Amino acid sequence: MSWTKKHLLDIESLTAEEISTVLDTARAFKNVGERAIKKVPALRGKTVVNLFIEPSTRTRISFELAEQRLTADIVNFSADASSFKKGETLKDTAKNLEALNADFIVIRHSASGAAHFLSRVVKSSIINAGDGAHEHPTQALLDAFTIRERKGKIAGLNVTILGDILYSRVARSNIWALTKLGAKVTLCGPSTLVPKTFEQMGCRVTHNVDEAIRDADIIHLLRIQHERQRKTMFPSIGEYTQLFGLNKTRLAKTKQDALIMHPGPINRGVEIDSEIADCERSLILEQVTNGLAVRMAVLFLLNGGKGPQEISGN
C-alpha cells in the first residue's frame, strides 16, 4: 500500500498495513546503511527542525543522523538556549520555525498531546519524538522492526513488557503496534505502575513476574520513570529490583530463545542485571541501529515516498 499520512503523531491511529509499510521501507534503508556511501538524496532541499523541549540523547542523535543520511537541511532547537526561557509559547515558536520554511518538525515535549497540537497550528509535517506519557511512535516502530527481523514475524509471538507501564509512552506505543500486528502482549510490574485498566488496550495484566516471562518470546524491559512519577509508587529501588528485576535466576526460567529488549537508558542493576544487558540474547544495541533505518523510513514516507520499491534504485 502507499503511505498517505502527513504526520506521524502516534501508533494508535495507524493501521497494521501502514505500520508494515514503515517496517518494509526501513528494511530497504537498513540495506542502504550497509553500503560504502550511505547517503540518499530523498530530502535534498528540505528543512527539518529538531524541536526538543524535553532532554534527549539517543532519539535526537538518531533523528539527526537519519536526516543527514537523507541529505536534509537540519536546524536543531534546544529549549535550554531558546525563547522558551523568556516565556514564548510552543505555538509562537512553531510559527516562527514555519516562517523559516521548515518542511518537517520533529518534536519531543513533556506535555502529552504537544505533537497533535502542533499539527493543528502549522503547515509543516510533524513527527512525534515523544510527548509526555502519551506515545513515542518511532520507538515502537523500531522495536517492531527489531522483533520482526530477529523472529521473522510478529503475529502469534508472546511479548512481555515489564516495568513502569503507567508513565511510559514507549509502553503505550508498543502495545498499539504489537497488538495491531498480531502479538499477544502481557504487561507486568508493581500494581501501582501496571493498573488493570491497560487490559482495555487488548493486553493481559499480571503482577507475577515469573509467570509473565515464562512463555515470553520477547521480554521488553522499561526503566522506572522517576521524572514523571510520585515517590510513593513503590517502597524502594531495592525492593523493585528484588521483585521485578531481570536477573540470572529469572532468565534461567525463560525460553532459551527468548530475547531481551530495552529502549534505554538502562538502569543497570535495577530493572536488568548488567551482564544480561550485554549478553547474546540482548537486542538493545540492535534497537539503536534499527532506529536509524526506521526514522529514515518515516521521513521518507512523510515526504511522499511510496515505499521500499523506490529506495533500491537510489
N, C-alpha and C positions, 0 to 999 in steps of 0.2 A: 504494500500500500504506500501511497505518497503521504508525506507529512504536510499538514495544513495549518498547524498552530503558529501563532505569532510569538507567544511567550511560553516559558517553562516555569510555572508558578507552584506546581505541586504534582504529586503522583495520583492523588485521589481522582482527578478529572481525566486522567489518561485511560485509554483502552488498552487491553492486552496487546492488540496489534500495534498500537503506537509505541508501547514500551519495547516490543520486539524489533520494531524498525530502528529505534535508537541502538539497541544491542547489536543488530546486524551491521549497522553503519559504523559503530565503534570497532567491530572486528576488522573492518576494512582499514580503519585509521590505525589500528594497532599494527597491521602489516606495514603501513607507511612508516611507522616509528622504527621498524626494523631495517629500513633502507639506509644507505650511506647518506643520502640527502633527505632529511626528514620533513622539510617544509613543503606545503602545497599552497597555491595562491587563492584558495577558496574565499578568503576575506580580504583580499587586497583592495585597498581603498576604503575599507570600512573602519569605523572607530568604535572601540569597545571601552567602556568605562567600568572599572572595578570599584564599586562603591561599598567599602567595607566599614560599616558603622559599628561593628562588633569585632573584637580581635579575632584574627585567624592567621594561621601559618600554612598548614597543608592545603586547604581549599584555595586560598588566594594564590599561592605559588602554582598550584595545578592549573587554575584558570589562566594565569598569566602565560604559562608555558604553552598551553593549548592555543591561546590567541596568537602567540609568536609563531607557532608551527603553521597556523593558518594565514600568516602574513598580514595580520590586522595591525592597525594603529592602536596603541594602548595608552589609556590615561588611568593612573592609579590614584584613588581618592581615599585618604585616611581621615577618620574623624579626629584623630589626635592633633592634626595640624590644619583643621578646617574651620569654616564659619559656624559649624555646629556649636563650637565652644562660645560663639558670640550670640547664640540664640536663633540661628537660621533654622527654618523648618525643613523637613525632608522634602516637602513639595517644592519649596523655593530652590533648594539645592538641585533637585532633579530637573526643574525647569531651566536652570542655568546650564546644566550639562547638556540638555536637549538643544539649547540655543547654540551650543558648540557643534551641533550636528552629530551627536552620539547616535550610532545605529543600534547599539546594544548597551544595556546597563545590567551588570552583574551585581546583585545586592545581597549583603549579609547584614542583618539588623536584629537587635534584641527583642523587637516587638513583633509578635505574631500578626500576620496579615500585611506586613510592610510591603512585600513584593506585589501582592494583589492591589494595594492602594496605589503604588507607582504605576501599575499597568493601566489604571483608570485616568491618570492625570498627565501622562506623557505619551508621545507617539513612538518612542524607542521600544525595541523588543526587550522584555525584562526576563532575566534569569534569576531564580531564587537560589541563592547560595546558603540558605539557612535563615529562617525567621523565627526567633524565639523558640518556643517549644512546639511549634506547629509542624513544619516539614523541612526536609533537606533533600530535594528530589535527585540531585546528581549523585549524592552518596548512595541512595537506594539503587539507582541505575548501575553504578559501578559495582555495587555488591551483587546485584542480579547477574551482571556480566561475568563477574568472577566465579560465581557459583555455576553458571551455565558452562563456562569454559572448562572448569575442573570436573564437573559431574556429567557434562554432556546434555543436561536437561535441568528443568526446574520443577515441572509438573510431577506431582507424586512424592517429592522429597519432604522429609521431616526437618524443619528448620526451627531451632530453639533460639529465641532471643532472651538473653539472661542479663539482668541488671536493672538499672534505673529506667524503667519504661515511661513512667508518668511525665518526666520532664524532658524526654528525649525526642527531638524532631527526627533523628535518624530512625528510631523505632517506628514512628508513625509512617514515615515514607516507605520503610522496608515492609511493614505489614501490608500496606496497599499494593506495593509492587509484587511481593511474593504470592499473596493470595490471588491476585488477578492472573498470575502466571501458573497457578495450579498447585502451589506448595501448601503443605499443612504446617501452620505456624503455631508454635507453643511459646507463651510468654512466662517467664519465671523471675522471681525476685521477692523481696520483702512485700508483705501485703500492703504496706503504706505506699509502695512505689509501683505496684502492679495490681491496681484495682480490677475487680471483676467487670467493670464497665467496658474494658477492652474486648470482651467477648462479642460485643456488638459489631466489631470490625471483622468478625469471622475467625478469631483466634481461639485457642484453648489457653486458659489461665491456670497455672498451678504455682504453689509456693514450696514445692518439694523439689529441690534441685536435682537429686539423684534420679527421680522419676522423669524430670524434664529432659535430661541429657542422655538417658539410657538408650533410646532408639533414634536419637538425632543423627541426621546425615551432616548437618551443619550446626555448629554451636557459635552463635553470634553474640559476642560479649559487648557490653556497654559500660562506660565508666560512670561513676557517681557524679551527677551534675551539681557540684557544690554551689556554683554561681546562681543556680535557678531555684534552689530549694531551701526550705527551712531546716534548721539543725535537728529538728525533732523527728525526722523521718525514720531514723533507726538509731539505736543507742550509741554505737561507736564504729569506727572503721575496722577495728579488730574483730568485732562481732560479725560485721558484714562479710569480712574475708573468711572467717571460720564457717559461716552458714552458707555462703553463696559463691565464694571464690573458686575459680577453676585451678585445682592443684593436681599433682601426680596421682594421688589416690582416687580422686573423682574421675580423672581422664582414663584411668585404667578400667573403669566400669562402662565406658562408652564403646560404640562400634569401632573396630580397628581402622576403618576408613573414614571415620567422622573427621571433618575439617574444622579448623578454628578461624574465626574472623573477628575483627575489631576495627572500628572506624578511626581510632586514635583521637586524641593522645591516650596512650596506655598508662594506667596507674599500676606499674609493676608491683607485685606483692599484695595488691588489693583485690581487683577482680580477676587477675590472672597471675600465675607464677611466672617469673622471668624466663625460666628455661622452656616453659610451654609456649610463650610468646615467640621464642626463637626456634622452635622445633620444626621438623619437616612437615608436620601436619598444619602448620600455621600459614594462613594466606595473607597475613597483614601487609607485607611488602608488595605482594601481587596486587592487592587492592589499590595501593598507591599508584603503581604502574598503570593499572587499568583505568584509574580515574582520569588520567591524561587523555586516553583514547575516547572515553565516554564524553568528556567535556568538549573535545574537538567535534564529536558527532552531534552534540546538542547545538553548538554554534553553527555548524554546517547546515543542519536541518532547519533551524530558525531563519537562516539566511536564504532559504528557498531551495536547498538541496533536496533531492527526491529520494535518496537512499544510497546503499552501498555500491550499486552498479555505476554510480557517477564518479566514484573515487579512484577505481583501479587505473583509470586512464590518466590521472593527474601526474 
